[in-house]
Amino acid sequence: MSFPLLTAAAALPAVGAVLTAAVPAARRTTAKWLALAFSLGTFVLAALVVVRFEPGGDRYQLTESHAWIPDFGVRYELGVDGIAVALIALTALLIPFIILAGWHDADPLETKSSRWRPTQGFFALILMVEAMVILSFEATDVFLFYIFFEAMLIPMYFLIGGFGDRAHAGTDGAAATQRSYAAVKFLLYNLVGGLIMLAAVIGLYVVAGSFSLAEIAEARANGSLEMATNTERLLFLGFFFAFAVKAPLWPLHTWLPNAMGEATTPVAVLITAVVDKVGTFAMLRFCLQLFPEASKWATPVIIVLALISIIYGALLAVGQRDIKRLIAYASISHFGFIVLGIFAMTSQGQSGATLYMVNHGISTAALMLVAGFLITRRGSRLIVDYGGVQKVAPVLAGTFLIGSLATLSLPGLAPFVSEFLVLVGVFAAYPVAGIIATLGIVLGALYSLVLYQRTMTGPVVAEVKAMPDLKIRELVVVAPLIALLLLLGVYPKPLTEIVNPAVKHTMSDVQKKDPKPEVEAAK
């Protein structure tokens, strides 16, 4: 039997979570280093997945299949296509930086007399989320996917509610109430979406007699599975609703600004750069593959919702006074671009959407983490409390500038490639939608540059005159992310070679071909 690489990539952080949580209360530093070691080990396994994956090979590779609950047709089935490989690599890459960035985030909760181990719990929860996210990307059994899609909500709930942004809000009762509100809102929104999806998962089994993507695809191909039109559409809506909440897509987005605002900065990165990608990934893997006719039927409405997300998120980002909430609303706008690219039903749009998931994860992580370092120094998330930072902390300001420019998709940085491909794909199929989406780029430039101008330039505010520049640990966190933004901005080929074959399969699922150009090339 070949080595179960996919299982190992998800099991290693889960084992790390258990061992980290078991570290004695007095050994906080040991718990931190142990969590970091397991996250780095997971990155090595994810790198092996990338190396062993053959872009021109079978659709799903490195597959594993074992009977799990045979009476209900549930199997432990794993497999990865190019889209899953890219997102597993993103997840494994970001978690070590998230751990390093949150090195001291649980320290304020430590007390000498308490037997509670907040440091151990904080890092154990992060590793557990990583394990569940990776399994969600790997699962090719719908029921198996659903279990981990929902299970990741529990550690995320405790990370938001139990380890809030005390650098800004303090530890008083009002701050605790806000953290609890944000955590409960996150949990309720996603649980409602998950319950609706559960009904659709059961309905799928009743109709198809299987939870396996491979078996359902085979049944469709040989004609033994035919879904009634209304049934397929209802099942699609059940799946899509849950994924739209997770994504998040307007109008199901309102939990995100609260969660990102009240969470610690590393946890905010975990939410928007890692966890939320499961929603958009699942639209590609499950909605389009399982329900091709319903996906085409719902496309006009979904495109409208995506456009509203793009413009609405950008407009609210422009008007924000809170740095973290500004980045949260910017992410809502960016997720609108991702959904727009997916449902444009063109190869350029879907390739761009997948690249957007990866590039948005890197760029948002870079910007949010630097913003977190800034907020920790000043003790405030309000933009008005800053000014002239570039004069006293030039390295911090420089990295903040690159993160801001990546957020507005400046040419030469990674997000530009993905945003350009999305727009090319959208213009080819829906020119009017492409024109409206372009307004989001203009607004993106506005909120990104205004944020930098108000915080980093101008007269030095008295409270920031003694602000220290980035430290070694912080540079280790940010520098690799910036290097990746530059590398993928000028050389995205490694990603596109992995992603494009998977996109062709998805286009085949929905039986769509790219529109022919209206103007033929000159001979």
PELIN-V663044 format. One record per helix or strand. SS is the DSSP state (helix for helix, strand for strand). FROM is the first residue (numbers start at 0). LEN is the number of residues. Records with the same first field share a line. If there is no record, write none. Layout:
BEGIN
SS=FROM-LEN / FROM-LEN
END
This chain:
BEGIN
helix=4-17 / 27-25 / 69-3 / 81-20 / 106-3 / 117-21 / 141-21 / 165-4 / 172-36 / 212-9 / 228-19 / 254-8 / 264-11 / 276-14 / 291-27 / 322-21 / 346-32 / 382-3 / 388-4 / 393-14 / 413-16 / 430-26 / 461-3 / 471-19 / 492-17
strand=60-9 / 73-7 / 138-1 / 140-1 / 163-1 / 211-1 / 262-1 / 321-1 / 381-1
END
